Amino acid sequence: MTVRTILALLAALPLAACAGDDLTGPAATACRAAIAAQVGRGLSAVTMTETQAGADIQAAVTGAEAPWTCRTDAAHRVLGVMYSGSEGAL
């Protein structure tokens, strides 16, 4: 098995734990794209929490020490993307 295959399999584990949230829906898709555009690297895991106002999505990014966070409104528009760790560690 290659390192990429192993990382892909590990990335799927958190997705299975969030079966109640639609990780293929428009909010998660918009946030994955926004985070990837911000960091220029692949995402290794995604979790999502739906709220009345929209959704909060967290993604582990390859090489980052802390997750990235993305928020959307109820219409699935990205409101913001931010790094949750120390910016000095980026």
C-alpha positions as CSV (number, residue, x, y, z in Angstrom):
1,M,0.0,0.0,0.0
2,T,1.2,3.5,-0.8
3,V,1.2,6.3,1.6
4,R,-1.5,8.0,-0.4
5,T,-3.7,4.9,-0.2
6,I,-3.3,4.8,3.6
7,L,-4.0,8.5,4.0
8,A,-7.2,8.1,1.8
9,L,-8.4,5.2,4.0
10,L,-7.7,7.2,7.2
11,A,-9.5,10.2,5.8
12,A,-12.6,8.1,5.3
13,L,-12.8,7.2,9.0
14,P,-14.1,10.5,10.3
15,L,-16.6,10.7,7.5
16,A,-18.2,7.5,8.6
17,A,-18.5,8.8,12.1
18,C,-20.6,11.8,10.9
19,A,-23.2,9.8,9.0
20,G,-26.0,12.2,10.2
21,D,-24.4,15.1,8.4
22,D,-24.4,15.4,4.6
23,L,-20.7,15.6,3.7
24,T,-21.5,15.5,0.0
25,G,-24.1,18.3,0.2
26,P,-23.6,21.9,-1.0
27,A,-22.4,23.3,2.3
28,A,-19.6,20.7,2.8
29,T,-18.7,20.9,-0.9
30,A,-18.4,24.7,-0.9
31,C,-16.3,24.6,2.3
32,R,-14.0,21.9,1.0
33,A,-13.4,24.0,-2.1
34,A,-12.9,27.2,-0.1
35,I,-10.4,25.6,2.3
36,A,-8.5,23.9,-0.5
37,A,-8.3,27.2,-2.4
38,Q,-7.0,29.0,0.7
39,V,-4.3,26.4,1.6
40,G,-3.3,25.0,-1.8
41,R,-3.1,21.5,-0.3
42,G,-5.3,18.5,-0.1
43,L,-7.7,17.9,2.8
44,S,-7.2,14.8,4.8
45,A,-10.4,14.7,6.8
46,V,-13.7,16.6,7.0
47,T,-16.4,16.9,9.8
48,M,-19.6,18.9,9.6
49,T,-22.0,20.2,12.2
50,E,-25.3,21.6,10.9
51,T,-26.7,24.7,12.7
52,Q,-29.9,26.7,12.3
53,A,-27.8,29.4,10.7
54,G,-25.9,27.1,8.3
55,A,-23.1,24.7,8.8
56,D,-19.6,24.6,10.5
57,I,-17.1,22.4,8.7
58,Q,-13.7,21.4,10.0
59,A,-10.9,20.0,7.8
60,A,-7.6,18.5,8.7
61,V,-5.1,19.8,6.1
62,T,-2.0,17.9,5.2
63,G,0.9,19.5,7.1
64,A,-1.2,21.7,9.3
65,E,-1.0,21.3,13.1
66,A,-4.7,22.2,13.7
67,P,-7.9,22.0,11.7
68,W,-9.2,24.7,9.3
69,T,-12.7,25.9,10.0
70,C,-15.3,27.0,7.5
71,R,-18.8,28.5,8.1
72,T,-21.7,28.7,5.7
73,D,-25.1,30.4,5.9
74,A,-28.4,28.6,5.4
75,A,-28.1,29.1,1.6
76,H,-24.7,27.2,1.7
77,R,-22.7,30.3,0.9
78,V,-19.2,30.4,2.5
79,L,-19.1,33.1,5.2
80,G,-15.5,32.5,6.2
81,V,-12.5,30.2,6.3
82,M,-9.9,30.4,9.1
83,Y,-7.1,28.4,10.6
84,S,-7.9,27.3,14.2
85,G,-4.3,27.0,15.3
86,S,-1.4,29.4,15.7
87,E,-0.8,31.3,12.5
88,G,2.9,31.1,13.2
89,A,2.7,27.4,12.7
90,L,1.4,27.7,9.1
